[in-house]
Structures are given as structure tokens and as C-alpha cells.
Amino acid sequence: MDLADCGSPERLLEVLFRYYSDLPRRVPIETIAADVGILEFRTLEADGFIGGLVADPEKNSGIILVKDGLPEKRRRYTQGHELGHFLIPSHGYQRQCRKQDLEENSRTTAYQRQEAEANRFSAGLLMPKPMFVKDMDVLGTADASHIRRLSDLYNVSMEAVANRYVELASDSCAVIFSRDGTVRYGRASRSFPPLALRKGSPLPERSLTRRYAQVGSTSSWAEHHGGMWVEVQPGVRAPTVLEQAVCQANGFKVTLLYIDDEEEEERGEADDLSARWSARLR
Ligand SMILES: [Zn+2]
């Protein structure tokens, strides 16, 4: 396996998957890490950091550090992230990563770009695209219970799974991560309109997520005027947005938003038709 020339996470994963052609859903991350030069996994004892990497300057071998007490699903994602730093040549040989680094997807600064690359590597390794997309297809139209199910199947945190879910969804859907009623961040699938909520925004007053408090369970769907969640251009009809909430521990919540594209198209056509008729009847 020649990983030294692979600059991008996607190229690296391509080479890795050629070598490990028959991986189970619960990708054996520690075995793979050991195969490529990780000597040991240790507990990280540095306040404010979730994961770390210590390697020799040539990155022939290294040690991955993970914060003590992290649940297994989050630990695996963190290990994948640090393995990304280890294998991507431009990332340097020593690293300490905070919680927000493990959520990074922006390319604004070189630092952010590297963190985002480590995240793409971890998500791509632990939730291999062809297998994950196939599972999503079998599960059907977007639903928060699918995210929960996939999190168990792949043994990866709900948050990492939700991100991968909207990244690969063919439906128009989005996820919003919040804590104590404040938005942490949101991600949307390609066909979903731009989200109106930013980091630090309060969750909409009338949202279901705000009220929903059953820890460990998934709500049914609530229907809203799209203006509650997405940016609506003047003169353009706002879509109907369906909302589902998942309540996790310690005030953390996940919101799944969904737009039924077929229904929206029908509504659009009905609007056109009634506009034409009312023009004639005037
Ligand atoms: Zn990092």
C-alpha cells in the first residue's frame, strides 16, 4: 500500500479501500491504524482537547490520543480524524484537536482546511460511501430514526452519521445541531435551500425541537412554513418544511428538516394554475 503520495482524503480512502476490499459496517479502525503505523492508542490528558496525534517527523509511526471517557461511537470518529492527520502528508506530525475541530468543514484558513480534511477522512473511512448510500436507499425517505439506526449499524456517533447522511442524501434534507435551544451548526443536502439559522441563533420559538424533551427518542413530524428555517427570496414561494427532533443527553438535540420535492412541484403547478385562472376571471 503506497499511501505517501496521496494528498487528499478521498485519494487516500480510494487506496485504502482497494487494500481492504471487504470491510464490515463496523470498520475495524484500530486494526487499520495499526497496519499503517499507529503503535498505540492512549488517553489524552489535556483540558479542552478531544483527540491528539504524536508521530515522528517522517510520520512512519505514531500514537493516537483520545480524551478519557469518550463514548465508543465518538471515540471511533476521533480516532479516524487523528488517523487522517497522520496519513495526510501536509498535516504535520503533532496535533491536538478540540471539539470544534471535529465539526469543521470550512476551508477559510489553512488550519480549518486541514481539520475539515481530517473529518472527511474519518467520515469516509467509518461510513464508506457505496455501503452507506445503499443502506440509506434501503431505509427510504429521510427520517431521523434512520440516522439513529445507521449510528448503531456503523458504530459512529449520531452527529457524524447525521452529517454523512445529509452529505450523501438525494432528498432535500438538512440537520441542525443545537444545545440548550441555541444552534451549534447546521448542514444541508445539495438540493436543500440555504438555512436561515446561523451558529448561535436561538432555535425558532415555534419549532418542535424547542419543545421536544423526550431524551433518547425521536419525535414525529411537524409541518412548518419554510420561512422558519430557510432563506426565502422576495417574490418566491417558501417551501413547506417538515421537522423532526431527536433529544440527546445534556441539552443536545438534533433536528432533521425535510422538503418533499414532489409535493413542492405539485404545489407550484397548482399555484401557477390558480394564478392563470384568476387572471382570466378578473
Ligand atoms: Zn484535528
Boltz pocket constraint, residues with backbone or C-beta under 6 A from the ligand:
constraints:
  - pocket:
      binder: B
      contacts: [[A, 81], [A, 85], [A, 95], [A, 96], [A, 97], [A, 98], [A, 101], [A, 102], [A, 114], [A, 115], [A, 118]]
      max_distance: 6.0
